[in-house]
Amino acid sequence: MKITDRDDLIWLAGLLEGEGWFGSRPSGLPRLSIEATDRDVVGRAAMLLEGKVRARLPRRLNTSPTYVCEVSGELAAEAMQALLPHMGARRSSRIMQILYGYGVRLDSTEMHCPPGFVSSGA
């Protein structure tokens, strides 16, 4: 992820805080995704994440299609590290768990810890 504009990073953090999903594959590879009905919003996120947009057809009648962008592996790990200082406590905790499982050690855990998080010092 090569976001150089702070406003873009903060916009993406806000979007992912509300509409994003952070997880990992069974192999431990980090994964993040965004799904929404607004293609332009998902398209902007995809551009920033260096991902692709795919359409998902509605599962029920009278509902809109959604658009999804998912990135995994090193791209997702880089994005999570960049987004971490801008995320809320619940998402920050989840991101740290994913990155730790992937083998990423953060330079300054205290700077990124949500309130109440106790670092193991590992």
C-alpha positions as CSV (number, residue, x, y, z in Angstrom):
1,M,0.0,0.0,0.0
2,K,1.5,3.3,-1.1
3,I,-0.8,5.9,0.4
4,T,1.2,9.2,0.6
5,D,-1.7,11.5,1.3
6,R,-2.7,11.6,5.0
7,D,-6.3,12.6,4.1
8,D,-6.6,9.4,2.0
9,L,-5.3,7.3,4.8
10,I,-7.7,8.8,7.3
11,W,-10.6,8.5,4.9
12,L,-9.8,4.8,4.4
13,A,-9.5,4.2,8.1
14,G,-12.9,5.7,8.7
15,L,-14.4,3.6,5.9
16,L,-12.9,0.4,7.2
17,E,-13.7,1.2,10.8
18,G,-17.4,1.2,9.8
19,E,-17.6,-1.1,6.8
20,G,-14.4,-3.2,6.8
21,W,-13.5,-6.7,7.8
22,F,-10.1,-7.7,9.2
23,G,-9.1,-11.4,9.4
24,S,-6.7,-14.0,8.2
25,R,-6.7,-17.0,6.0
26,P,-6.3,-20.5,7.5
27,S,-2.6,-20.2,6.5
28,G,-2.3,-17.1,8.7
29,L,-2.1,-14.6,5.8
30,P,-3.7,-11.3,6.8
31,R,-6.9,-10.4,4.9
32,L,-9.0,-7.3,4.8
33,S,-12.1,-6.5,2.8
34,I,-14.7,-3.8,2.3
35,E,-18.2,-4.4,0.9
36,A,-20.7,-1.7,0.1
37,T,-23.4,-0.9,-2.4
38,D,-21.6,2.2,-3.7
39,R,-19.2,1.2,-6.4
40,D,-17.4,4.5,-6.3
41,V,-16.6,4.2,-2.6
42,V,-15.3,0.6,-3.0
43,G,-13.4,1.7,-6.1
44,R,-11.6,4.4,-4.2
45,A,-10.7,2.0,-1.4
46,A,-9.5,-0.5,-4.0
47,M,-7.3,2.1,-5.6
48,L,-5.7,3.0,-2.2
49,L,-5.3,-0.7,-1.2
50,E,-4.0,-1.7,-4.6
51,G,-6.9,-4.2,-4.9
52,K,-9.6,-4.9,-7.4
53,V,-13.4,-4.4,-7.3
54,R,-15.8,-7.3,-7.9
55,A,-19.5,-7.2,-8.0
56,R,-21.6,-9.5,-5.8
57,L,-25.1,-10.1,-7.1
58,P,-28.0,-9.7,-4.6
59,R,-29.0,-12.7,-2.7
60,R,-32.7,-11.6,-2.4
61,L,-35.1,-9.9,-4.6
62,N,-35.4,-6.1,-4.4
63,T,-31.9,-5.6,-3.0
64,S,-29.0,-3.9,-4.6
65,P,-25.8,-5.6,-5.8
66,T,-22.8,-4.9,-3.6
67,Y,-19.2,-4.3,-4.5
68,V,-16.2,-5.9,-2.8
69,C,-12.5,-5.2,-2.5
70,E,-10.3,-7.7,-0.7
71,V,-6.6,-7.8,-0.3
72,S,-4.5,-10.4,1.5
73,G,-0.9,-11.3,2.3
74,E,1.7,-8.6,2.4
75,L,-0.6,-5.9,0.9
76,A,-3.1,-6.5,3.7
77,A,-0.3,-6.5,6.4
78,E,1.1,-3.2,5.1
79,A,-2.4,-1.7,5.0
80,M,-3.1,-2.8,8.6
81,Q,0.1,-1.4,9.9
82,A,-0.5,2.0,8.2
83,L,-4.2,2.1,9.4
84,L,-3.5,0.9,12.9
85,P,-2.9,4.3,14.6
86,H,-6.2,5.6,13.2
87,M,-8.5,2.7,14.2
88,G,-10.7,2.3,17.2
89,A,-9.9,0.0,20.1
90,R,-11.8,-3.1,18.9
91,R,-10.3,-3.0,15.4
92,S,-6.9,-2.1,16.7
93,S,-6.9,-5.1,18.9
94,R,-8.0,-7.4,16.1
95,I,-5.3,-5.9,13.7
96,M,-2.6,-6.5,16.3
97,Q,-3.7,-10.1,16.8
98,I,-3.6,-10.7,13.0
99,L,-0.2,-9.1,12.5
100,Y,1.2,-10.9,15.5
101,G,0.0,-14.2,14.0
102,Y,1.6,-13.3,10.7
103,G,4.9,-12.6,12.4
104,V,4.9,-8.8,12.2
105,R,6.4,-7.2,15.3
106,L,5.4,-3.6,15.7
107,D,8.1,-1.0,16.4
108,S,6.2,0.7,19.2
109,T,3.4,-1.3,20.7
110,E,2.5,1.4,23.2
111,M,1.9,3.9,20.4
112,H,-0.6,1.6,18.8
113,C,-2.2,0.0,21.8
114,P,-5.9,0.7,22.4
115,P,-6.9,1.7,25.9
116,G,-6.9,-1.3,28.3
117,F,-4.6,-3.4,26.1
118,V,-1.8,-5.0,28.0
119,S,1.3,-5.7,26.0
120,S,3.0,-9.1,26.7
121,G,6.3,-7.6,25.8
122,A,6.9,-10.3,23.2
